[in-house]
């Protein structure tokens, strides 16, 4: 997963930029795939508070 992938996942699913470069670097080096990161984001309190999840 690239830096750009992380930024776009945040923009699309959370409607905002990542907090800082440390967060981006942590996601990039985590070894997770884009789909795994998206699943993690969709399970987050921030995402569920912004979206109706059924």
C-alpha positions, 0 to 999 in steps of 0.5 A: 500500500502506498502513501497515496492509497492511505491518503485517499482511503482517509479522504473517501471513507472519513472525509478528511486528511490523515492526522499527520505523516506518522499516521500515514507511515504507520499505515504504509509499513503495517503490511496491510492491504488496501482492503484490510485498511478499508475494513479497519476504517469501516469498523472504526467509531469515527466511520460509524458515527458519520455513516449509517452502517447496516 
